[in-house]
Amino acid sequence: MNVAVLADIHGVLPALEAVLAEPDVEAADRIVLLGDLLAGPMPVETMDRLQALGSRAIWVRGNADRELAASAHGTGKFVPDPIFPWAARQLRPADLPVLDALPLTVTLGGVLFCHATPRDDTEIVLVDSPLARWAEVLDGVAASTIVLGHTHMPFARLVDRRLVVNPGSVGMPYGARGAHWALLGEGVQLRRTSYDVEEACRFLASRSAYPGIEAWADHFVRNPPSDAEALRVFSGPGTIST
């Protein structure tokens, strides 16, 4: 079975379309959507595109999906990111049960998929996290391969004989430009889809009603933070959007 893994789309429809047009994604048996799907500049359009994938798509809950739904229900607090409350207001009533029903983890072919860690959708573990930290967050997990997202940085590493894979982010990469994803089949491939970021920024500016869309697209699409910058922030007292 070939499985394409798409994480942290964050409502960036041009990046999503670029990945879905990849031949290996079109041919994949399953597409696992690894959470944080809609919190961004085109949440409704992204929801419609993902639902159009039908039964091939397997959805996993991200923290932003949970928080977005709670905020839309009026039961949650908005995160500091200013695009978040705007995106929550765009959601339609029919979108909320979809987000409410998303599972924390999914196991497919012996591989465990989750957004952040198998026990929590907000925990941060990094490529350079010590083994003791990995042992803590994977305590009780039987799977030998774990695929997770949340930190927007692609990596594959061994953790005490277990393989941990992060496909990176489709819509808000930390590191190289482009849309990052992974293909699982005969091994694991970390993939990056290049697309016209200038055209994507123009598309977002013309199609998204978010008031700060041009600055948002410039920062996250045209000039994404480097992986080194993100690692410094995640390891220190600063904040960065996840």
N, C-alpha and C positions, 0 to 999 in steps of 0.2 A: 504494500500500500504506500502510495506517495501522498504526503501530507504537506501542504503549504501552510505556514504559520505567519499570521499577520497580527502584529501587536501595536498598540498605541497609535491608532489612526488619527484620533483627535479631530475628527470632522474635516480633514484636509482632503476633499474629494479628488482634486487632480492627482495627488500622490496615490490614492487608492486606485483610481482608474488605471494609472500606469502599471501598478503591480498586477491588477486583475487581467491586464492585457498580455502579461508574460505567458509564453507558451507553456511553461512548466506549471504555472498556476491554473491556466485553462484546462490542462490535462490532469491535474491532481485529483485523486480520489476524494479527498476531504480538504476543506479549508478551515483551519482552526483560527478563530478570532479571539485574540488573547487579552481582550479587555481594553478599557479606555478608548472607546470607539467613537463617541460623538462629541465629547467636550472640546469644541473648537468652532471654527467659523462657519461650517455648513452642516450642522447636526442633523437636520431633517433630511436633507438630500443624501447624506451618508447613510442614515438609517434605511432609506428606501433602497439604496444600492445594495446594501448588505442583505436585506431581506429578499431581494431578487435572486440571491444565490441559492435560495431554497434549502433543500435537505443536505446539500453538500457542505454547508457551513455549520460548524459547531461553535457555539458561543460560550465564552467564559467571562465571568464578571471581573471588571476592574474597579478600583476604588472610585474613579471618576464616574463610571456608570452608576454605581450605587449612590454616590453623593449627588449626581445630577438628578436622578429620580427622586431622591428624598427632598431635594430643594424644590423640584417641580411640584411635589405633593404638599409642600409647605411644612414639612416635618424635619428638615435638615438645615444646617448652616452652610452658607456659601463659603467656598474656599477663597483665599485672598486674590487669586487670579481674576482680573476684571472680566475676562471673556466668559468665565464660568456662569455667573448669574444670568448673563445675556443668553447663553446657550440653553440654560434650563427653561427660560421663558419661551423659547422657540418650540419646545417639545409639544406634541399633540397628545390628547388624552389616550389615544390608542398606543402610543409609544411606551407609556409608563409600565403597563403589565409586562411588556417584553423585557424591560430592564429589571423590573422587580424579580423576575423568574430566573435570572442568570445564575448559574452555579459558581461556587468558589473554585472548584477544581473539576476537571474532566480527565478520565483515563481512556486512552485509545491505543489499542495494540501494545499494551504494556507500558506506554509512555504516559506520565502524569503531566498535565498541562494546568498551569495556574497563572495568575497575573503577576503577583509579587512573590509570595511564598505559599506553600500549600496550606498554611494555617491562618494567613492574614493577607488582605489585599492592599495593605499599605507598607508592609515591612520592606526595608531596603537591604539587599545583599548585592555585592559588586564582584567584579572579576578578581579584585585583589582582597576581598574579605578573607580573614583567616579561617582555617579549617574548623576552629572551635565555633565560630559564628555559623558556618554552614551546618555543622553537626546540630546546633541548637534549632535552626529553622527547619531542618529536615528530619528531626526526631520523629520516629514512628512511620516514616515514609518507606514503603517497601519497593517502590519502583526504582529501577536502575538508571532510568533516564528521566530527567525533569526539565521541562521547557517552561520558561517564565519570562516576563517582560518588565514593565514598570519603570526601569531606569533609562530606557531609550538608547542603550548602548549595546551593540552586538558583541557576544563572546561565546565561546564554548570551552569548558574546562572540566577536568576531573576533580571530583570531591570525594576522596576516600573510596575509590573504585566506582563511583556513580558519575554519570555524565550530566552536566548542567549546561543548558543552552539558553541563550537570550538572543532572539532574532533582531533586536533593535527596534526602532520605531519607523512605521510607515510615514506618518505625517509630521512628527516633530523629532527628527534625529539629533542626537548629540554625537558629533563626530563629522563624518563626511556628508556632503550634500546628497540628496537622493532619498529614495524610499527603501528602507531596510526590511528584510524579511528572511525567512528560513525555509528550506525544503528538506523534509525528512523522508527517507526511503532507504536506498542502499547507502547508509551513512547519513551524515548531517552536512548540509551546505548552507553557509551564511551567504546571503545574496543581497545585492544592492541594485535597484533599478534606477538608472539615470533618466531624468525627464527634464523638460524645458522649464526651469524654475522661474524664469522671467515671464513666460506665458502663464505659468501657474499663479504667479503673483497678480498678474493682470486679471486672470479669471476670477480669483478670489475677491479682488477689489471691485469687480463689476457684478458679482453674483451674491456676495455675502453682505448682509445688512449690518454687520457688527460695526459700530462707529469707529473703532480703532484698527480696522482691518489692514490698512496699508502698513502701519508700523508693526503689527503682529506678523504679517507675512514676511516683511523684511527681516525680522529677527529670527523666526523659526523656519522659514522656507528658504529664503535667499542667503542668510548668514547664520546658520545654526551654531550653537555653542560647540566648542571642541569637546572631545571625550576627556581631555586632561582638565579642562575647566569644570566639567560636570563632576568628575571624580573629586576634585578639590572641594566643591560645594557640598556634595553628598557626604563627604567625610568630615566636614566642618560645620560651623554654625549658620552658614548661609542657606538660602532657599533657591530652589529651581523647580520649574513646573514639571510635574509627573502626572 
